[in-house]
């Protein structure tokens, strides 16, 4: 009787696990320069007091910290962590290193814009998957955006 109860419990757990939403996540960092040109003129940003952030209008350096979570469809390395991490890291390499057209630039982009650009590249390679991207400046302030599966 005990074996039968344990077997039914194991079957129920296996069935439940099979229905679970599965995702993996990776992290990587990239040094980059960007600026926020509006900060030089916008009175909401160029306040002249302790809230003044007009300095953001000039090019400045950050270490951008990325965390990317993506849906997987089974539990045996549907997307292999290390390969996914290396592929994403290379999206910010220079054209001189031989990449063909999917190099991402930081330029004057906010963390939200950087995440949106990265999501487009990931979704082109891995369509039909839920995705969440976090981008932070110096691992201090940033954004987190969920990209649900697009319904056709």
Z-matrix of the N, CA and C atoms (Angstrom, degrees):
N
C 1 1.455
C 2 1.532 1 111.24
N 3 1.341 2 116.00 1 -41.22
C 4 1.457 3 120.20 2 -179.66
C 5 1.524 4 110.38 3 -63.72
N 6 1.329 5 117.86 4 -43.76
C 7 1.462 6 121.00 5 178.60
C 8 1.514 7 111.61 6 -60.59
N 9 1.304 8 117.82 7 -39.82
C 10 1.466 9 122.17 8 179.96
C 11 1.531 10 110.25 9 -65.64
N 12 1.314 11 117.38 10 -41.48
C 13 1.470 12 121.92 11 178.01
C 14 1.527 13 110.06 12 -64.77
N 15 1.323 14 116.70 13 -45.08
C 16 1.470 15 120.54 14 178.66
C 17 1.527 16 111.03 15 -63.89
N 18 1.322 17 117.07 16 -39.09
C 19 1.464 18 121.01 17 179.52
C 20 1.532 19 110.32 18 -64.07
N 21 1.320 20 117.41 19 -44.38
C 22 1.474 21 121.22 20 179.14
C 23 1.534 22 110.35 21 -64.44
N 24 1.324 23 115.85 22 -39.83
C 25 1.470 24 119.58 23 177.29
C 26 1.533 25 110.60 24 -62.37
N 27 1.327 26 117.23 25 -46.24
C 28 1.470 27 121.62 26 178.52
C 29 1.523 28 111.03 27 -60.66
N 30 1.324 29 117.33 28 -41.88
C 31 1.467 30 121.40 29 178.62
C 32 1.533 31 110.81 30 -63.28
N 33 1.331 32 116.14 31 -41.62
C 34 1.468 33 120.43 32 179.28
C 35 1.528 34 110.92 33 -65.00
N 36 1.334 35 116.85 34 -41.69
C 37 1.467 36 120.51 35 178.60
C 38 1.527 37 111.20 36 -65.76
N 39 1.318 38 116.98 37 -40.86
C 40 1.465 39 121.04 38 178.42
C 41 1.526 40 110.25 39 -62.96
N 42 1.313 41 116.83 40 -43.17
C 43 1.470 42 121.12 41 178.52
C 44 1.528 43 110.76 42 -63.05
N 45 1.324 44 116.17 43 -43.62
C 46 1.464 45 120.73 44 179.04
C 47 1.530 46 110.71 45 -62.95
N 48 1.328 47 117.23 46 -43.52
C 49 1.471 48 121.17 47 179.67
C 50 1.522 49 110.76 48 -63.16
N 51 1.320 50 116.61 49 -36.16
C 52 1.459 51 120.27 50 179.30
C 53 1.517 52 113.27 51 -65.32
N 54 1.314 53 117.15 52 -24.60
C 55 1.470 54 121.64 53 -179.87
C 56 1.533 55 112.65 54 -92.82
N 57 1.320 56 116.83 55 -7.23
C 58 1.471 57 121.08 56 -176.36
C 59 1.523 58 111.24 57 -68.82
N 60 1.328 59 115.62 58 145.29
C 61 1.460 60 120.44 59 171.80
C 62 1.524 61 107.39 60 -74.27
N 63 1.317 62 115.95 61 128.41
C 64 1.460 63 120.37 62 -177.07
C 65 1.524 64 109.13 63 -116.12
N 66 1.315 65 115.48 64 139.57
C 67 1.452 66 120.49 65 174.69
C 68 1.515 67 109.61 66 -148.53
N 69 1.310 68 114.50 67 156.81
C 70 1.456 69 120.73 68 173.04
C 71 1.521 70 107.24 69 -117.55
N 72 1.329 71 116.85 70 162.18
C 73 1.463 72 119.92 71 174.04
C 74 1.514 73 109.56 72 -141.32
N 75 1.325 74 113.43 73 152.19
C 76 1.464 75 121.11 74 176.74
C 77 1.527 76 107.72 75 -136.23
N 78 1.313 77 115.46 76 163.86
C 79 1.461 78 120.77 77 174.92
C 80 1.523 79 108.89 78 -130.73
N 81 1.312 80 115.36 79 154.47
C 82 1.461 81 121.71 80 170.46
C 83 1.513 82 108.12 81 -159.57
N 84 1.338 83 115.80 82 165.41
C 85 1.469 84 121.55 83 -178.88
C 86 1.517 85 108.96 84 -128.75
N 87 1.323 86 114.62 85 149.40
C 88 1.456 87 120.67 86 175.72
C 89 1.517 88 109.20 87 -143.10
N 90 1.320 89 115.48 88 133.58
C 91 1.459 90 120.50 89 172.29
C 92 1.519 91 107.50 90 -77.33
N 93 1.326 92 116.40 91 140.59
C 94 1.453 93 118.76 92 178.84
C 95 1.514 94 112.18 93 -157.72
N 96 1.299 95 113.98 94 160.24
C 97 1.462 96 122.05 95 175.77
C 98 1.522 97 107.37 96 -112.59
N 99 1.306 98 115.58 97 139.34
C 100 1.452 99 119.23 98 171.40
C 101 1.514 100 108.61 99 -153.98
N 102 1.323 101 115.06 100 175.45
C 103 1.460 102 119.82 101 175.66
C 104 1.511 103 108.95 102 -153.39
N 105 1.327 104 115.44 103 165.18
C 106 1.456 105 123.56 104 -178.40
C 107 1.526 106 106.40 105 -123.29
N 108 1.347 107 117.86 106 85.14
C 109 1.465 108 121.09 107 -172.06
C 110 1.526 109 114.46 108 -53.24
N 111 1.312 110 118.74 109 -34.42
C 112 1.467 111 121.30 110 -178.29
C 113 1.524 112 112.30 111 -63.16
N 114 1.333 113 116.99 112 -23.72
C 115 1.467 114 120.53 113 -177.99
C 116 1.526 115 112.34 114 -62.69
N 117 1.327 116 116.72 115 -22.88
C 118 1.472 117 119.75 116 -179.35
C 119 1.527 118 112.80 117 -73.41
N 120 1.316 119 118.36 118 -24.85
C 121 1.468 120 121.53 119 -173.16
C 122 1.521 121 114.99 120 -122.71
N 123 1.308 122 118.69 121 -28.57
C 124 1.468 123 122.21 122 -174.23
C 125 1.530 124 109.96 123 -67.87
N 126 1.341 125 118.17 124 119.35
C 127 1.475 126 120.33 125 -177.83
C 128 1.536 127 113.83 126 -62.45
N 129 1.318 128 117.79 127 -21.46
C 130 1.471 129 119.66 128 175.36
C 131 1.524 130 111.25 129 -71.52
N 132 1.336 131 116.39 130 -21.48
C 133 1.463 132 121.28 131 -178.75
C 134 1.523 133 111.91 132 -105.99
N 135 1.315 134 115.74 133 -38.77
C 136 1.467 135 121.89 134 178.49
C 137 1.533 136 107.36 135 -94.43
N 138 1.317 137 115.69 136 77.51
C 139 1.467 138 121.70 137 -171.21
C 140 1.528 139 113.67 138 -92.09
N 141 1.329 140 117.70 139 -19.61
C 142 1.454 141 120.50 140 -178.75
C 143 1.526 142 114.05 141 75.67
N 144 1.310 143 117.95 142 7.88
C 145 1.474 144 120.75 143 178.65
C 146 1.527 145 109.10 144 -126.26
N 147 1.331 146 117.35 145 -160.29
C 148 1.462 147 120.06 146 -176.84
C 149 1.534 148 113.27 147 -67.19
N 150 1.321 149 117.36 148 -12.01
C 151 1.464 150 121.62 149 178.46
C 152 1.525 151 112.43 150 -96.59
N 153 1.310 152 117.34 151 3.01
C 154 1.458 153 122.89 152 -178.91
C 155 1.533 154 110.18 153 -65.58
N 156 1.333 155 115.39 154 126.44
C 157 1.469 156 120.70 155 176.66
C 158 1.533 157 110.53 156 -126.22
N 159 1.321 158 116.11 157 29.24
C 160 1.463 159 119.78 158 -179.19
C 161 1.529 160 112.16 159 -61.37
N 162 1.332 161 117.47 160 -23.85
C 163 1.467 162 120.82 161 177.50
C 164 1.525 163 112.17 162 -59.35
N 165 1.331 164 117.48 163 -21.86
C 166 1.458 165 120.30 164 178.68
C 167 1.526 166 112.65 165 -67.78
N 168 1.328 167 116.49 166 -14.24
C 169 1.457 168 120.80 167 178.56
C 170 1.518 169 113.52 168 -73.22
N 171 1.322 170 117.48 169 -11.42
C 172 1.463 171 122.31 170 178.90
C 173 1.531 172 109.02 171 -102.33
N 174 1.329 173 117.05 172 150.50
C 175 1.473 174 118.32 173 177.86
C 176 1.533 175 110.32 174 -56.35
N 177 1.314 176 115.10 175 133.08
C 178 1.462 177 120.48 176 178.57
C 179 1.533 178 109.25 177 -144.68
N 180 1.310 179 114.18 178 155.65
C 181 1.460 180 122.55 179 -173.72
C 182 1.530 181 110.94 180 -94.86
N 183 1.327 182 113.65 181 143.67
C 184 1.462 183 121.80 182 171.01
C 185 1.515 184 108.58 183 -140.62
N 186 1.310 185 115.06 184 158.41
C 187 1.451 186 120.22 185 160.94
C 188 1.524 187 104.84 186 -100.75
N 189 1.322 188 115.32 187 113.64
C 190 1.461 189 120.98 188 -179.93
C 191 1.519 190 108.69 189 -86.13
N 192 1.323 191 115.96 190 126.91
C 193 1.457 192 122.80 191 179.59
C 194 1.527 193 107.80 192 -104.84
N 195 1.321 194 115.76 193 126.62
C 196 1.454 195 122.33 194 -177.97
C 197 1.524 196 109.68 195 -113.52
N 198 1.318 197 116.00 196 140.96
C 199 1.467 198 122.03 197 167.22
C 200 1.518 199 105.66 198 -133.62
N 201 1.322 200 115.20 199 124.13
C 202 1.459 201 120.76 200 -177.36
C 203 1.524 202 108.58 201 -123.47
N 204 1.326 203 115.97 202 124.29
C 205 1.466 204 122.23 203 174.56
C 206 1.521 205 107.72 204 -112.92
N 207 1.319 206 116.22 205 136.73
C 208 1.462 207 121.15 206 -178.62
C 209 1.520 208 109.45 207 -138.61
N 210 1.319 209 114.92 208 142.82
C 211 1.460 210 121.68 209 179.02
C 212 1.531 211 110.28 210 -66.29
N 213 1.322 212 115.12 211 140.51
C 214 1.461 213 121.64 212 171.50
C 215 1.520 214 107.56 213 -123.65
N 216 1.323 215 115.86 214 155.51
C 217 1.464 216 120.32 215 -171.74
C 218 1.521 217 114.30 216 -103.67
N 219 1.313 218 117.84 217 -6.01
C 220 1.461 219 120.86 218 172.69
C 221 1.524 220 108.23 219 -152.02
N 222 1.323 221 116.01 220 173.50
C 223 1.463 222 120.12 221 -170.97
C 224 1.523 223 114.49 222 -99.55
N 225 1.328 224 117.97 223 17.98
C 226 1.459 225 119.21 224 -179.41
C 227 1.530 226 110.88 225 -125.90
N 228 1.322 227 115.17 226 66.68
C 229 1.474 228 123.04 227 172.87
C 230 1.522 229 113.32 228 60.39
N 231 1.329 230 115.27 229 47.98
C 232 1.473 231 120.59 230 174.21
C 233 1.527 232 109.22 231 -52.42
N 234 1.323 233 116.28 232 -44.48
C 235 1.470 234 123.56 233 169.72
C 236 1.521 235 105.18 234 -124.94
N 237 1.303 236 117.41 235 121.71
C 238 1.464 237 120.69 236 -177.03
C 239 1.529 238 109.29 237 -79.12
N 240 1.332 239 117.23 238 127.25
C 241 1.471 240 123.23 239 -175.03
C 242 1.520 241 113.70 240 -48.45
N 243 1.316 242 116.38 241 -56.48
C 244 1.461 243 120.71 242 -171.71
C 245 1.522 244 110.98 243 -64.97
N 246 1.325 245 116.23 244 -41.90
C 247 1.464 246 118.77 245 178.09
C 248 1.525 247 111.04 246 -63.52
N 249 1.319 248 117.35 247 -41.86
C 250 1.465 249 122.06 248 179.67
C 251 1.529 250 110.02 249 -63.62
N 252 1.315 251 116.40 250 -44.80
C 253 1.463 252 121.15 251 179.18
C 254 1.527 253 111.07 252 -61.43
N 255 1.320 254 116.87 253 -46.52
C 256 1.469 255 120.42 254 -179.87
C 257 1.526 256 111.08 255 -63.50
N 258 1.320 257 116.58 256 -41.49
C 259 1.461 258 120.32 257 179.39
C 260 1.530 259 110.40 258 -61.94
N 261 1.340 260 117.60 259 -45.63
C 262 1.466 261 120.87 260 178.92
C 263 1.520 262 111.47 261 -64.28
N 264 1.312 263 116.87 262 -43.90
C 265 1.460 264 120.93 263 179.47
C 266 1.529 265 111.08 264 -56.83
N 267 1.313 266 116.53 265 -39.51
C 268 1.468 267 120.68 266 -179.30
C 269 1.529 268 112.92 267 -71.15
N 270 1.303 269 118.57 268 -14.80
C 271 1.472 270 119.67 269 178.18
C 272 1.522 271 110.65 270 -64.27
N 273 1.323 272 117.47 271 -16.80
C 274 1.460 273 121.82 272 -179.48
C 275 1.521 274 112.10 273 -109.29
N 276 1.332 275 117.08 274 13.48
C 277 1.455 276 121.18 275 176.06
C 278 1.520 277 109.11 276 -81.21
N 279 1.302 278 115.68 277 165.26
C 280 1.467 279 119.57 278 -177.68
C 281 1.520 280 111.32 279 -79.15
N 282 1.319 281 115.68 280 155.45
C 283 1.464 282 122.17 281 177.93
C 284 1.524 283 110.19 282 -59.21
N 285 1.323 284 116.80 283 -31.85
C 286 1.462 285 121.17 284 -179.47
C 287 1.531 286 112.14 285 -61.11
N 288 1.320 287 117.26 286 -21.09
C 289 1.462 288 119.98 287 -179.68
C 290 1.528 289 111.80 288 -84.62
N 291 1.347 290 116.79 289 7.60
C 292 1.452 291 119.57 290 170.43
C 293 1.517 292 116.26 291 96.02
N 294 1.311 293 118.98 292 9.11
C 295 1.463 294 118.84 293 177.75
C 296 1.519 295 109.63 294 -77.27
N 297 1.288 296 115.93 295 153.36
C 298 1.458 297 120.20 296 -172.32
C 299 1.524 298 112.72 297 -117.37
N 300 1.316 299 116.16 298 81.16
C 301 1.447 300 119.96 299 167.61
C 302 1.513 301 117.83 300 89.32
N 303 1.330 302 120.17 301 -9.41
C 304 1.461 303 118.57 302 -179.24
C 305 1.528 304 112.05 303 -112.40
N 306 1.323 305 116.59 304 26.86
C 307 1.464 306 121.20 305 175.17
C 308 1.535 307 108.09 306 -74.04
N 309 1.314 308 117.30 307 130.59
C 310 1.456 309 121.38 308 -179.90
C 311 1.521 310 109.94 309 -98.29
N 312 1.316 311 116.34 310 141.69
C 313 1.459 312 122.78 311 -179.49
C 314 1.526 313 109.27 312 -114.10
N 315 1.325 314 116.53 313 148.84
C 316 1.462 315 121.03 314 178.57
C 317 1.524 316 111.33 315 -88.80
N 318 1.318 317 117.79 316 -44.65
C 319 1.462 318 124.02 317 177.48
C 320 1.528 319 112.42 318 43.73
N 321 1.309 320 116.50 319 -122.08
C 322 1.468 321 122.38 320 -176.67
C 323 1.520 322 110.43 321 -104.80
N 324 1.284 323 117.07 322 27.88
C 325 1.456 324 120.88 323 -171.13
C 326 1.520 325 112.69 324 -88.89
N 327 1.327 326 114.01 325 144.49
C 328 1.463 327 121.38 326 172.10
C 329 1.527 328 108.76 327 -77.31
N 330 1.312 329 116.36 328 169.13
C 331 1.464 330 119.98 329 175.74
C 332 1.526 331 110.46 330 -58.69
N 333 1.334 332 116.49 331 -38.41
C 334 1.465 333 120.28 332 179.58
C 335 1.529 334 111.05 333 -63.54
N 336 1.325 335 116.99 334 -41.58
C 337 1.472 336 120.49 335 178.84
C 338 1.523 337 111.18 336 -66.29
N 339 1.328 338 116.51 337 -39.14
C 340 1.462 339 121.00 338 178.30
C 341 1.527 340 109.60 339 -62.75
N 342 1.336 341 117.40 340 -43.94
C 343 1.467 342 121.09 341 178.21
C 344 1.524 343 110.88 342 -62.45
N 345 1.330 344 117.42 343 -43.09
C 346 1.467 345 120.67 344 179.36
C 347 1.527 346 111.32 345 -61.64
N 348 1.329 347 116.80 346 -43.76
C 349 1.474 348 120.34 347 178.35
C 350 1.531 349 110.45 348 -61.16
N 351 1.323 350 116.10 349 -44.93
C 352 1.457 351 120.30 350 -179.22
C 353 1.528 352 110.94 351 -64.73
N 354 1.326 353 117.10 352 -38.33
C 355 1.474 354 119.68 353 179.82
C 356 1.523 355 111.26 354 -61.83
N 357 1.326 356 117.10 355 -38.25
C 358 1.462 357 121.02 356 179.96
C 359 1.525 358 110.92 357 -61.51
N 360 1.331 359 116.50 358 -42.92
C 361 1.465 360 121.30 359 -179.95
C 362 1.534 361 110.32 360 -67.18
N 363 1.336 362 116.73 361 -43.83
C 364 1.467 363 120.35 362 -179.08
C 365 1.525 364 110.37 363 -65.29
N 366 1.334 365 117.01 364 -44.75
C 367 1.463 366 120.35 365 -177.72
C 368 1.529 367 112.13 366 -66.55
N 369 1.328 368 117.66 367 -26.87
C 370 1.467 369 119.97 368 176.08
C 371 1.535 370 110.63 369 -68.56
N 372 1.330 371 116.30 370 -36.73
C 373 1.466 372 120.27 371 -179.74
C 374 1.525 373 111.90 372 -84.56
N 375 1.329 374 117.25 373 -34.80
C 376 1.463 375 122.74 374 -176.74
C 377 1.531 376 109.36 375 -125.55
N 378 1.326 377 118.15 376 71.82
C 379 1.472 378 119.98 377 -177.27
C 380 1.529 379 112.20 378 -69.91
N 381 1.331 380 115.04 379 157.29
C 382 1.459 381 120.64 380 174.02
C 383 1.505 382 115.07 381 72.09
N 384 1.340 383 117.19 382 28.01
C 385 1.464 384 120.96 383 -179.89
C 386 1.523 385 110.36 384 -128.03
N 387 1.332 386 115.26 385 140.38
C 388 1.462 387 121.80 386 172.22
C 389 1.521 388 107.20 387 -65.89
N 390 1.335 389 114.68 388 144.70
C 391 1.459 390 120.37 389 -173.98
C 392 1.526 391 109.10 390 -144.29
N 393 1.325 392 117.04 391 141.91
C 394 1.468 393 121.74 392 172.37
C 395 1.517 394 107.75 393 -134.75
N 396 1.345 395 114.86 394 131.61
C 397 1.464 396 120.62 395 -178.26
C 398 1.517 397 109.52 396 -126.84
N 399 1.323 398 115.84 397 131.33
C 400 1.457 399 123.01 398 172.16
C 401 1.518 400 107.87 399 -114.59
N 402 1.328 401 115.83 400 134.59
C 403 1.463 402 121.46 401 175.66
C 404 1.523 403 106.62 402 -131.64
N 405 1.322 404 117.03 403 126.01
C 406 1.461 405 120.91 404 -178.62
C 407 1.525 406 110.07 405 -129.48
N 408 1.315 407 115.20 406 143.06
C 409 1.462 408 121.65 407 173.66
C 410 1.521 409 108.28 408 -85.60
N 411 1.330 410 115.82 409 117.78
C 412 1.466 411 122.47 410 177.54
C 413 1.526 412 112.70 411 58.32
N 414 1.322 413 116.30 412 25.62
C 415 1.474 414 123.79 413 -178.80
C 416 1.527 415 111.75 414 55.80
N 417 1.328 416 114.64 415 34.23
C 418 1.463 417 120.39 416 -174.68
C 419 1.527 418 111.64 417 -121.43
N 420 1.321 419 117.62 418 -51.48
C 421 1.464 420 123.42 419 -179.47
C 422 1.515 421 107.57 420 -133.28
N 423 1.316 422 117.32 421 144.12
C 424 1.452 423 117.78 422 -179.59
C 425 1.505 424 113.00 423 -175.17
N 426 1.314 425 114.67 424 -158.66
C 427 1.459 426 120.92 425 -178.79
C 428 1.516 427 109.45 426 -132.24
N 429 1.315 428 114.73 427 162.72
C 430 1.455 429 122.67 428 173.05
C 431 1.516 430 106.33 429 -141.20
N 432 1.332 431 116.29 430 122.96
C 433 1.456 432 120.98 431 -175.58
C 434 1.513 433 109.09 432 -128.92
N 435 1.340 434 116.16 433 132.49
C 436 1.461 435 122.35 434 174.72
C 437 1.522 436 108.61 435 -98.18
N 438 1.325 437 115.36 436 137.09
C 439 1.457 438 122.70 437 178.45
C 440 1.532 439 107.17 438 -119.63
N 441 1.328 440 117.01 439 98.22
C 442 1.462 441 119.17 440 -179.07
C 443 1.529 442 111.25 441 -68.38
N 444 1.310 443 115.89 442 163.27
C 445 1.457 444 120.24 443 176.85
C 446 1.516 445 107.89 444 -65.37
N 447 1.326 446 115.56 445 130.84
C 448 1.466 447 120.35 446 -179.91
C 449 1.522 448 109.07 447 -75.28
N 450 1.318 449 114.89 448 131.08
C 451 1.468 450 120.46 449 177.16
C 452 1.520 451 108.71 450 -91.71
N 453 1.317 452 116.53 451 131.17
C 454 1.485 453 119.72 452 179.60
C 455 1.495 454 111.51 453 -85.58
